[in-house]
């Protein structure tokens, strides 16, 4: 099943615009209430991410990078403004529509890997497919492990892997359902430099070969060097967008 206008209540963008842009934030503001005080995490942010781009969100902790990722992944919603993913406003989706959007179009990679330690490596990669009620999950999961060069480790448990191997399993899990948008929150933050560079090279390969759009939050200018564009953030605002 795929998302339709009747499920979302929103008319998608024209085909020409969808062909060039996957994600758009229009004058987005996000406020939270913490200890009775209003905190503005994002303030009037506008950004367009084209299909197949690898984008880095760069800035200090608290600048709004993770909030922007959560909004892009429909895990949170703007207080004001609009977030459009593949032409659909996330705020206009029903609960069923949100589930379908995340399942069909979005993959997540976390700094802490988020693997289930009671499942084998292969079972971790299979999990998104099983939750979606899909069949032939074993072969598809094995194929993804082969692509991240861990095809012979499917029977191992996560605690038997190195940090870099666990992150590659997390990438395989995020990619197993062929999402259009891959969201990576500090994916090399818990890794040494050499291992981190291997992960970044893998993400670069995914963007180039599979034409997957990647939005990565990082505080590292070295990590940002692997991307097509750098979005510099400060205090909930975008200061500059530099495309190579």
BELPE-V202777 format. One record per residue. RES is the residue in one letter. SS is DSSP state (2 for helix, 1 for strand, 0 for the rest). PHI is phi in degrees with one decimal (none if undefined). Layout:
RES|SS|PHI / RES|SS|PHI
//
This chain:
X|0|none / X|0|-123.9 / X|0|-68.9 / X|0|-128.2 / X|2|-60.9 / X|2|-66.9 / X|2|-79.0 / X|2|-98.0 / X|0|74.0 / X|0|-137.0 / X|0|-83.7 / X|0|-65.6 / X|0|-64.3 / X|0|-63.0 / X|2|-61.4 / X|2|-65.5 / X|2|-71.2 / X|2|-63.3 / X|2|-69.4 / X|2|-110.3 / X|1|-128.9 / X|1|-103.8 / X|1|-130.8 / X|1|-141.9 / X|1|-110.8 / X|1|-110.3 / X|1|48.0 / X|1|-85.9 / X|1|-121.3 / X|1|-132.3 / X|1|-113.9 / X|1|-124.9 / X|1|-108.2 / X|1|-126.1 / X|0|52.4 / X|0|79.0 / X|1|-112.4 / X|1|-81.8 / X|1|-117.3 / X|1|-97.1 / X|1|-82.1 / X|1|-132.7 / X|1|-136.4 / X|1|63.0 / X|1|-85.9 / X|1|-125.9 / X|1|-157.2 / X|1|-119.1 / X|1|-116.7 / X|1|-83.4 / X|0|-56.9 / X|0|82.5 / X|0|-80.9 / X|1|-110.8 / X|1|-115.9 / X|1|-107.1 / X|1|-95.0 / X|1|-119.9 / X|0|166.4 / X|0|-69.9 / X|0|-56.8 / X|0|88.3 / X|0|-82.7 / X|0|113.7 / X|2|-61.1 / X|2|-66.7 / X|2|-61.4 / X|2|-62.3 / X|2|-61.0 / X|2|-62.2 / X|2|-68.8 / X|2|-63.2 / X|0|-91.3 / X|0|57.0 / X|0|-89.8 / X|0|-149.4 / X|0|-137.0 / X|0|-70.0 / X|0|-72.3 / X|1|-147.5 / X|1|87.8 / X|1|-132.1 / X|1|-117.3 / X|1|-116.0 / X|1|-116.7 / X|0|54.0 / X|0|85.9 / X|1|-115.6 / X|1|-74.6 / X|2|-65.1 / X|2|-71.6 / X|2|-93.8 / X|0|-79.7 / X|0|-74.9 / X|2|-60.2 / X|2|-64.3 / X|2|-64.3 / X|2|-63.6 / X|2|-60.0 / X|2|-66.0 / X|2|-60.6 / X|2|-65.3 / X|2|-68.7 / X|2|-89.4 / X|2|-117.9 / X|1|-126.6 / X|1|-124.5 / X|1|-120.1 / X|1|-124.5 / X|1|-111.5 / X|0|-60.5 / X|0|-94.4 / X|0|72.8 / X|0|59.8 / X|0|-82.5 / X|0|-88.3 / X|0|-78.2 / X|0|-92.0 / X|0|-111.1 / X|1|-70.0 / X|2|-56.6 / X|2|-62.7 / X|2|-65.3 / X|2|-61.2 / X|2|-71.9 / X|2|-68.1 / X|2|-52.2 / X|2|-58.9 / X|2|-70.5 / X|2|-63.9 / X|2|-65.2 / X|0|-85.5 / X|0|73.5 / X|0|-89.3 / X|0|-110.7 / X|0|53.7 / X|2|-72.2 / X|2|-60.6 / X|2|-66.9 / X|2|-68.2 / X|2|-66.4 / X|2|-63.0 / X|2|-62.0 / X|2|-66.8 / X|2|-63.9 / X|2|-61.1 / X|2|-66.7 / X|0|-99.2 / X|0|61.8 / X|0|-127.4 / X|2|-60.9 / X|2|-93.9 / X|2|-113.2 / X|0|-61.1 / X|0|-84.0 / X|0|-73.9 / X|1|-94.4 / X|2|-54.0 / X|2|-68.8 / X|2|-91.7 / X|0|-107.7 / X|0|-78.5 / X|2|-59.8 / X|2|-64.7 / X|2|-66.4 / X|2|-63.0 / X|2|-68.8 / X|2|-67.6 / X|2|-62.9 / X|2|-62.4 / X|2|-66.4 / X|2|-59.0 / X|2|-62.8 / X|2|-67.0 / X|2|-97.8 / X|0|-64.0 / X|0|-100.4 / X|0|53.2 / X|0|-70.2 / X|0|-78.8 / X|1|-123.8 / X|1|-112.3 / X|1|-106.7 / X|1|-125.4 / X|1|-101.9 / X|0|48.6 / X|0|-66.9 / X|0|-112.2 / X|0|-62.7 / X|0|-102.4 / X|0|-118.1 / X|0|-71.7 / X|2|-60.4 / X|2|-62.9 / X|2|-65.7 / X|2|-59.9 / X|2|-64.8 / X|2|-62.9 / X|2|-64.2 / X|2|-65.5 / X|2|-64.0 / X|2|-65.3 / X|2|-66.0 / X|2|-60.2 / X|2|-64.0 / X|2|-61.7 / X|2|-65.1 / X|2|-74.3 / X|2|-88.6 / X|2|-105.1 / X|0|58.3 / X|0|-82.1 / X|1|-78.3 / X|1|-124.7 / X|1|-118.2 / X|1|-120.5 / X|1|-89.5 / X|1|-156.0 / X|0|-101.7 / X|0|-102.1 / X|2|-68.0 / X|2|-66.0 / X|2|-65.2 / X|2|-63.0 / X|0|-64.8 / X|0|-82.8 / X|0|-100.7 / X|0|-84.5 / X|1|-154.3 / X|1|-119.5 / X|1|-104.3 / X|1|-89.1 / X|1|-118.6 / X|1|-153.3 / X|0|51.0 / X|0|79.6 / X|1|-127.2 / X|1|-90.8 / X|1|-84.6 / X|1|-162.9 / X|1|-120.1 / X|1|-116.8 / X|1|-100.0 / X|0|-85.4
//
